[in-house]
Amino acid sequence: MSHKILVVDDDILVVEALRGLLSASGYEVKVATRGREALDILNKESFDLLILDVVMPKMTGFDVCCEVRDRDDEMGNVKIMMLTAKTERGDPEMDKKCGCDLYLPKPIDPGRLKALIKELLEK
């Protein structure tokens, strides 16, 4: 059985690049371009990993992460990887406060990203 990954990013080029990379690696990939859309999907389906962009309009990746961690179902413990194009981390405690598992800057080497995803999913 392949792992299911939800990719959430408001940049359609990033979404399509990640979908192609992860699908080619054998993962089942679903995408969302807004935080609220991602939460709606999570109300209907379970995933093994969420990949969230930090900076999105209306609802940031941190907002989504915090809402997911507040859930009292199995999705409250899903693995969460945050990706950001920001050169500064902003609030260095935010990722710890919200409970993401990994925080990475964009752009990221595709091979390194695949290795980190594999490692995260095997934990």
C-alpha positions in Angstrom: 0.0 0.0 0.0 1.4 3.4 -0.9 1.4 6.3 1.4 -1.1 9.1 0.9 0.2 12.7 0.9 -1.8 15.9 0.8 0.2 18.8 -0.7 -1.1 22.3 0.2 0.4 25.3 -1.6 -1.2 28.4 -3.3 1.4 28.3 -6.1 0.0 25.9 -8.7 3.5 25.4 -10.2 4.8 24.2 -6.9 1.7 22.0 -6.5 2.2 20.4 -9.9 5.9 19.9 -9.4 5.4 18.2 -6.1 2.5 16.1 -7.4 4.7 14.9 -10.3 7.7 14.2 -8.1 5.8 12.3 -5.4 3.5 10.4 -7.8 6.6 9.2 -9.8 8.0 8.0 -6.4 4.9 5.8 -5.8 3.0 8.0 -3.4 -0.7 8.7 -3.7 -1.0 12.5 -3.9 -3.9 14.8 -3.4 -3.6 18.6 -3.7 -5.2 21.7 -2.3 -4.4 25.4 -3.0 -5.9 26.9 0.1 -5.9 26.1 3.8 -9.6 25.8 4.2 -9.8 23.5 1.2 -7.1 21.3 2.8 -9.1 21.1 6.1 -12.3 20.1 4.1 -10.4 17.3 2.4 -9.1 16.1 5.8 -12.7 15.8 7.0 -13.3 13.3 4.3 -10.0 11.4 3.9 -7.0 10.3 5.9 -3.4 10.9 4.9 0.1 9.8 6.1 1.7 13.1 5.5 0.7 16.8 4.9 3.1 19.1 3.1 2.1 22.7 3.9 3.3 25.9 2.4 3.8 28.4 5.2 2.7 31.6 3.4 -0.8 31.3 1.9 -3.6 33.9 1.7 -6.3 33.9 4.4 -5.1 30.8 6.2 -1.3 30.1 6.6 0.3 26.7 6.8 0.8 27.3 10.5 -3.0 27.9 10.9 -3.7 24.7 9.1 -1.1 22.8 11.2 -2.5 24.1 14.4 -6.1 23.2 13.4 -4.9 19.7 12.4 -3.1 19.2 15.7 -6.2 20.2 17.7 -8.2 17.4 16.2 -9.0 14.4 18.4 -9.1 11.8 15.6 -6.3 9.9 13.9 -5.5 12.9 11.6 -4.5 14.9 14.7 -1.2 12.9 14.7 -0.5 12.9 11.0 3.1 13.8 10.0 3.4 17.4 8.9 6.1 19.0 6.8 6.2 22.8 6.4 7.8 24.4 3.3 8.6 28.0 3.1 10.1 30.4 0.6 10.7 32.9 3.4 14.3 33.6 3.9 13.7 34.3 7.6 11.9 31.9 9.8 9.8 34.7 11.5 8.7 33.3 14.8 11.1 30.4 15.5 8.8 28.9 18.1 5.8 28.7 15.7 6.7 25.4 14.2 7.3 23.9 17.6 4.0 25.4 19.0 1.9 24.1 16.2 3.7 20.7 16.2 5.0 20.3 12.7 7.5 17.5 12.2 9.8 19.2 9.8 10.3 22.8 8.6 12.2 23.2 5.3 13.1 26.2 3.0 12.2 26.3 -0.7 13.7 25.6 -3.1 14.7 22.2 -2.0 16.6 19.6 -4.0 14.1 16.9 -5.2 16.3 14.0 -4.2 16.8 15.5 -0.7 13.0 16.1 -0.4 12.2 12.5 -1.3 14.8 11.2 1.2 13.3 13.4 4.0 9.8 12.3 3.2 10.8 8.6 3.2 12.6 9.1 6.5 9.6 11.0 8.0 7.1 8.4 6.9 9.2 5.6 8.4 9.3 7.1 11.9 
